Amino acid sequence: MKLKFQFLLFALSASAAGINAQQINDSNTPLHLMKPAYRVGYGVSTAESVKLTMDRVLRYIDSETPCDPELKQGGFRLTSYEWGVTYSGVLAAFDATGDEAYRDYVYTRHKLLAEMAPEYIKTLKQGGKISVNARRVVDPHALDDAGAVCCSMIKAMGSVFKTSDKSLRKLVDDRIRNYSDYIMNKEYRLADGTFARIRPQKNTVWLDDMFMGIPTVAYMGKYTGDAKYFDEAARQVLQFAERMWVPEKNLFRHGWVESMQEHPAFHWGRANGWAILTMCEVLDVLPADNPKRGDILSLLQKHLKGLAALQHHDGFWHQLLDRNDTYLESSATAIYAYCFAHAINKGWVDAKVYGPVAQLAWHAVEASVNEKGQVENVCVGTGMGFDPAFYAYRPVHVMAAHGYGPVLWAGAEMLNLLKNQHPKTNDSAVWFYDNEIPTDAPIFNYDGSIRF
């Protein structure tokens, strides 16, 4: 067996060294082991390669988001919902790596927002004007202003801000309470309490708003110990699903308008990402005995099944998920990479089924990060439409902030996946096993022990 394996390696290396196509044949070369011409990476990632990609992104966003007391804008806005997503992604990276650079990034920005808030409030009370960036911190007008940043602050209270620093924690807590008060008591809703907007039509439900509001509500349950928040978060998820879920496709529609008798279903990639990310966030903190937990978990599992069926062979997902004539988009792909890996690590889905999906998605994400650490092929901010052209022709840009948090979140969860699971390449394909596989043979049999 050892000699046969050595022959296989020799044949492959000989092929790589220059045996021409006329010399290669079925007798002298194991053709099934030839390396395919993948357009993105393939195989099992290493923790080192994942971390290198994450570090490149961190260095880039650090340079583009100066910690300025006047909140003068760098490339990205420190108080936007996109950057709330980024703070959560950076916190996940800190949890996965222990690298203090990730902790420091969130600490300095959250500290700035919390310490400047009293001055912003004073200025407003005196009739003065403050920037839009500052106004979001103290006087949110929409879920976009409040939810994602608030949720990241709740998480940071458990991992970044030291309990001994009582004055700073109090300032951060003030922001958390202010944001969550807006979400719970001031945000526009339908008659049954579902988060809604009055654009582009009156009483429109946006799938995006699952993520903009619900995770913060769920995390407030963990933060305060008050079960009312858990109940409200679970109720919101299922009320969104009543309107937005399309069971024959196992996908969500992007928008729903109350006054319409028919409800067009455009399955925009990033909005479906916000929906499945919301379910992951809620399930992370929702108590095991909550009566709605099983329904949410079942919905998550169906959504993952629907998404897996639509993954492009290069690891990405399309801008409109079920229309393969639309472009491959990076931010949705990064969100899905995180959610598939996270669901596996939590034991919500089978690693054997969905591990290869997550691994291939990470290769696509990695291929989207250029040498500067910019994330390419990210759809810019997008409203809602009921025609395919609206989505298919949305621009992409490296300064679209929506991609950076998801990439870091995905990388962090890939590190956890590589640590907790047992992926291995066997017969040129990625497989996930129940135990560590102690061989690098190109082909092996497995029945609890290795035979090859």
Secondary structure, DSSP 8 states (H G I E B T S, - for coil): -HHHHHHHHHHHHHHHHT--TTT--TTTS-GGGS----SS--S---HHHHHHHHHHHHHHHHHHS---TT----SS-TTSHHHHHHHHHHHHHHHHH--HHHHHHHHHHHHHHHHHHHHHHHHHHTT----HHHHHHHS--SHHHHHHHHHHHHHHHHHTS-TT-HHHHHHHHHHHHHHHHHHHHTS-B-TTS-B-B-SSSTTEEETHHHHHHHHHHHHHHHHH--HHHHHHHHHHHHHHHHHHEETTTTEE-SEEETT-SS-----BHHHHHHHHHHHHHHHHHS-TT-TTHHHHHHHHHHHHHHHHTT--TTS-EESBTT-TTS-EEHHHHHHHHHHHHHHHHTTSS-HHHHHHHHHHHHHHHHHHB-TTS-B-S-B------SSHHHHHT--B-TT-GGGHHHHHHHHHHHHHHHHHSEEEEETTEEEEESS------SS-EESSSEE-
